[in-house]
């Protein structure tokens, strides 16, 4: 029955059936063929989304949309430019740093790519940067959006794996910072090789002025994460606080959004949330089915029979994560892979928080690996460049991010990290 389930699922995926319906239809058919009462389907769907932590998802999506549509992204780009713009190829570094700043607000890779790209692309073109390389760097920087907290994929993983959202957020900073530094190293190398110009001269008054202008946006992660880690409110409550703060800043401080704009963003965020929640509900049925048929345990035993070396097995797991990210978008892949791979990671002695970071970072790389590469599509839309040109230019950044992923996997293992 397991082969029937997966065979039908991949067949539906090849027919471009939406992921939620592909999961639901294949699982429903397999359960029917196995003679399982179908009443279990709505029960498990409800159980899968009956979690208070999931309230944070629509709220963080809305907060990110509110910040992306207003002047916050422009202010963050200006502040990043005042810090690193003076270096050769400074605008490349600005795009990465601005991406890291916005990642701490949005929790979304696509939103980060769109916000930074729309602010920087005209200036990058004017300064003579290679358009395809600049677009690919902005897309690669967007992957940090789902790693640096707050992170929607981390919330989804925490619910599935029954782990602490706060712990995942706390441990997400270092991988996100490592991704940013890795991309910066590649960008600097390319800047010297291509003789990109130096940017804005370093000036303390300019830094202070741009920091003041960007302070309202920079306060968002301070309020969200400071409140969570201090115990003032839960991650779900923090998401609601973030929405109220974003509305206040957009309507009354920067005054760059109207009530009509907010209404439109509410509708857009609700549509995005509905897709994610439907995938989670359908995947809950799939997870229950696989667990009932003891599929994760069988997979774990099969992999362990190949090698007893945890380093080799983790390399196989990384390969599976990266390959899945090529064909399935991040949230869906996370929901499918976690119940299957987590038991294997636990048998290897991997801390579930550490594994959460591995799978989130690994799947974030899928945002820049076609055919399912949402950041590349966003970058292509913003820059009006063909997807093929951006895809060719993304290779150095892709290799750099894979290198960071391997560090995330093996350094904590070597240090004996236990979360």
N, C-alpha and C positions, 0 to 999 in steps of 0.2 A: 504493500500500500504506500510505503514511503516513496518508492520509485515512481508510482503513479502520481502522487502528489507533486513531486518536484518536476516530473516530466511535463505535466499539464501546466504548472506554473511557468516554466521556461517557454513553453509553446505559446502561452498567452502573452508573455513579455515580447516574444519575437513578432507577434501580431499587433504590437503597440497598444495592447489593452492597458488602461491606467493601472498603476501598481496596486492600489487598494483592491480593485476588482479582480486583478489577477490572483492576488493572495486569497481573497475571499472565495472566488469560484473554485480554485484548485483544492482548497482545504475542504470546502463544502462537499465537493464531488467525492473526495477521498473518504470523508466521514460517512457519506451515504453508502459508498461501496463496502465499507467496513461494517455496516450495520449499526453504527453509533446513532442514538437518538439525536435528531437535529435540534432539539430544544436546547442542547448545550451551546449552540452557536450564539444566539442572542444573549445567553447568560454570560458567556466568556467575553463577548463584545462589551457588555456593560461593565463587567469586572475589570477589563483592561483599561477603561478610561475613568473608572471610579477611584481617582486618586487626587488628593488635595494639591499635591505638588504640580500636577498638570495645569492647574489654574495659572501658573506662572507663564506658560507658553504663549497664550494669546496676549497677555499683558506685555511681555518683553517684545513680541512682534510689533505691537502697536507703538510702544515707546520708541523702538528703533525706526519705524516708519515716520513718526512725528519728528524725530531728530534729523532723519535723512532728508526730509522735504524742506526743512527750514535752513536758516543761516548757520546752524551749528557746525555743519561740515566745513563751510568756508572758513569759519573762525579757527577751527582745529588745524586746517591746512596752513593758514597764515602763521599760527603759533609754531607748527612743525618747521615751516620754512625759516623762521627766525632762529631756530636752534641748529639746524643742520644744512640750511640752504647755502651757506658760504663755501662748502666743500665742492670739489670738482664732481660734477654729476649730482649736485645737491638736490635737484628736483626729484631724482630717483629715490633718494633717501627720504625726502619729504613725503612721497607717496606711501612709503612703507611705514614711516612713523605716524602719519595721519591715519593709516589703516589700523595701526595698533591702538591709537586713541579712540577711533570710532568703534573698534571691536569691543572696547570696554563699555560701550553704550548700547550697541544694537543687538549683539548676540547672533547676528546673521551674516553669512559670507556674502550673499548677493547684495544686501543693503550696504555693506561696507564698500564693496566694489563700485556700486552705483554712486554712492555719496562722494567718495574720493575721486573717482574717475571724472565725474561731471565738473568737479572743481579744478582739477589739475590738467586734464587733457589739452585744453586750448593753450595753456602756458607751455606745456611740454612741446607741443608742435611749434610754437613761436620761437622757442629757444634752440630748435634744431635737433631735438632728440629723435631717435628712430621711432616712428609711430607704433610699429608692431611690437617692438621691445618694450616701449613704455606701457602699451595696453596690456601686454602679458604680465608685466611686473605689477601693475595695479590689480589684475585678476589674481595673481599669486598672493599679493598682500591681503586680498579679501578672505583667503583661507583662514587667516588668523582670527577672523570674526567669530568663528564657532569654537575657538580654543580658549582665548582670553575671556574670563567671565565678565558678564553673565552669558551663558551659552545654552541655547535651546537644546542641542544634541546632548549636552551633559545632563540636563533635566530628564530627557527621555531615557537615557541610560540609567540614571539613578532610580527611576520608577521601575524599570524592567529588572534591574539587578538588586533592587531593594537596598540601595546605598544612600549615604548622606549627600544631598545636593551641596551643602556647605563645604564638605570635605573636598568634593570634586572641584568646586569653584576655587578653593584655597590652593589646591595643587595644580590648577590650570595655568597659573601665571608663568611659571618657569618654561613649560613647553611653548607657550605663546611667545614669550620673550626670545627663546632660542630660534623659533621660526623667523622672527623679525630680524635678528642678528645675522642669521644665515643668508637671508635675502639681501641684507645690506652689504655683506661681504661680496656677494656676486655682483650687485649693482655697482659697487665701487670699482671692482676689477674691470667691468665693462666700460665704465666712465673713463678710466685712464686709457683703455685700449682704443676707444672711439673718440677720445679727446673732447668729451662733453665740456661745456663751459661751466665756470664757477657761477654761483648764484648770488643771493643777497648777502652783502657783507655782514659779518657778525657785529651786533650792536646791542648792548645791554638795554638801552632805552626802548629799542624795538621789541626785544624779548619781553620786557615788562608790559609794554602796551598790548602786544598780541596775547600775552597771558591773561591780562585783564579782560580783553574782549572774549577770549575763549573760556574764561573761568566758569561761566554758567554751564557750558557743555562738559567741562572737565569735572564739575562737581557731581555729575550724574553717577559715575561709577563709585565715587567716594561715598555718596549717600546710600547707594544700593549695597555695595559690598561692606562698607563700614557698618551699616545696620545689621547685615546678616551675621558678620563675624563677631560683632559685639553682643549679639543675642537680642537686640531690640526688636527685630521682626524676622519672620521666616522668609525663605526665598520667594514664596508665593506672595506674601505681603509686600516684600521688597519690589516685586514686579508692579504691583498696583501703585506703590509710592512713585516708581519710575514714570508711570503713565501720567499721574497727576503733576509731577514735576515737569515733564516734557510739555504738557499742555500749558502750564503756567509760563514756562520760558518762551514757548512759541507764540502765545497769544499776547502776553503782557510785557515781556522783556524785549525780545527781538522784534515782535509784532510782524512776523513774516508769514503767518498763517491766519486764515479767517475761520469762522465757525463752519462755513461750507467746506473748506479744505479738511478740517478735522472730521467732519461727517463722512467725506469721501474716503479718508484714511481708515475710519472705523469699518466701513464696508470692505475695503481691500484687505485689511487685517483679519476680518471675520472670515473672508473667503480663504485666505491662506491657512488660518487656523482650522477651518472645517476639513480641508484636505489632510492636514497632519493628523487630526483626531480620528478621521475615518481610517487612515492607514494604521494608527495605533490600535483601534478597535479590531480591525481585521487581523492584524498581526497577533493580537492576544489569542485569537482562536487558533492560529497556526502554532503559536508557542505551546498552548495547552495540548494540542494534538501531538506535536513532536515529543513533548515531555511524557505524555501518556504512552506513547509507543517506544519510549526510552531511546530515541534517536540520538540525543546529545551524548549519552553514555557510550553508545555504539561507535559514534564518530571519534570520541575521545580515545577509546580503546584501539581503534584502527590507526589513529595517528601515533599513539604511543608505541604501537608495534613496529613503526618505521624507525624510530630512534628513541633512546632513553635520555638523550642529551637535551636539557631544557632550552639551551641556546639554539639548537637546530630546530626544535619544535616551534619555538617562538618565531623563527625566521619563516617557517611554513605558514604560521598564523598571519604574519604580516603580509605575506604574498596573497593569501586569501582575502584579507581586508582590502588591499590595494586593488586587486582584480575585481572585487565586488563593487568598489567605488567607481570603477570605470563604467559599469553598466547600470547601476542603481543609485538614485540620489541618496543623500546622506541620511536623512531621517529614516527612510524605508530600509536602507541597508543596515542601519544600527539596530532597528527593531528585529530584523531577520537574523542577524549574525549573533547578537548578544546571547540569546538562550542556547545557541549551538556552541559557541566558542568559550563562553565564560566557564562552564564546568571543566573544560580541558585546561584552561588557564589556572583554575583553582587546584587541579590535580598536580600542576607543576609548581605549586606554592606561590603563584603570582597573586599579589594583593589585589582585590577587586577594584580598589580606587586606581591603582597603577594600571590595571587592564582597561579601565574606563578611559584613562588618558590616551592609552595606546590606540584604542579603537576610534576615539573621536579625532585624534590627530591623523590617523591613517585614512579615515573616510573624508576628512576635510581636504585631503590631497585630491580626492575624486572630483572636487569642484573645478579642477583645471585639467582633467583627463577626459577627452572626448570618447564616446559620443555624449555621455551625460556629464556635461561640464558647465554648470549654470554660471559660474563666474566668467568663463570665456564668452558665453552668450551675452552677458550683461556688458562686458568690456567691448565686445563687438558692436553692440547697440549704441554705446556711449561714444565710441570713436569712429563709427561708420566704416570700420575696416573689415575685410572678409575674415571669416573665422579661420580659414586655412593659414593666413599670414600670422595671425596671433598664435595659433597652435604650434607653428614652427619655431616661433620666438620663445615659447614657454619652456622649452626643454631644459635650459640651464637652471631655471628656477625650480622646475619639477624635480630635477636630480638633487638640488640643494635641500628641498623639503623632505625628500625621501631619506637623505642623510640625517636630518634632524630627527625624523621618526625612528631611525635605528638607534640614535642616542637616547631617545625617550624610552625605548624598549630595553636596551642593554645596560645603560649606566646605573639605573636603580637596581637591576638584577645583580650587577657586579658589586654594588654597595650593600646589597642585602636589605634594600628598603622594604619596609612593612607598612607603609601608609601612615 
